[in-house]
Amino acid sequence: MTDPRFLLLQVRNPGDPMAAQEVSCFARSLSCATSRIEVFDLLSGVPSRSALHRADVVLLGGSGEHSVVRGGSWLSRALNTMVDLYTLSRPTFASCWGFQAMAQALGGEVVTDRGRAEVGTVWVELTSKGEADPVFGPLGKRFRVPIGHEDIVTVIPEGARLLASSALVENQAFVFPGKPIYATQFHPELNRADLVARLTKYTDYLTLTGHKTIREFEKNTPETPESQSILPLFIKEVLCR
């Protein structure tokens, strides 16, 4: 498919500079112009079903200062949209907050656990199902990913297929068999520079990286080429077959 249309469902406060950065990160990862990515703010409402159908792919990313666990008056409506995406089998890729929202909406469990927070880059290892998956299998058994979270998916939805785990957090990625819906706790849309830029904005998380300064964090943060290949492989799998 040439020039697919994307719908990015964001959960970010007005004025959050990472809102525009998130669009740019997805555009680079998907090799598309930012004009091909329509943005809808879930804090203000929910997209219509016609909007979900117009998009060739729906994207969900991080959330800045918001949490599935802490919630808010907007959350139940947002989670209903996750259910709609599942029911309609819309091609969907969800990372970080999107991963947690998709899990919670479809019967999984999410908790806040700062003791298992992961910020920076971590190694993940594919499960046997992950090794057999057309999107994750080509990446190799073990690889680094960019990540930043303190909310943990402790139970994935019934029927979801676990694809990857890290040393601290078992549930790092899943897919719904028979549906074009993938979700990752980590951020395949980010490269090293993007991750550093995020941490520069969200400095409260710096202590969780084990570094004292942003410069020290940047110096010790590697690129994550395998992770960056996930979105192109996802697009090939859900749109080109």
Salt bridges, closest charged atoms under 4 A:
ASP16 OD2 - ARG12 NH1 3.34
GLU22 OE1 - ARG12 NE 3.31
ASP56 OD2 - ARG5 NE 3.54
ASP84 OD1 - ARG49 NH2 2.92
ASP113 OD2 - ARG116 NE 2.80
GLU118 OE1 - HIS149 NE2 2.63
GLU125 OE2 - LYS141 NZ 3.86
GLU131 OE1 - LYS141 NZ 3.18
GLU150 OE1 - ARG114 NH1 2.51
GLU189 OE2 - HIS187 ND1 2.67
ASP194 OD2 - ARG28 NH2 2.64
GLU237 OE1 - ARG241 NH1 3.18
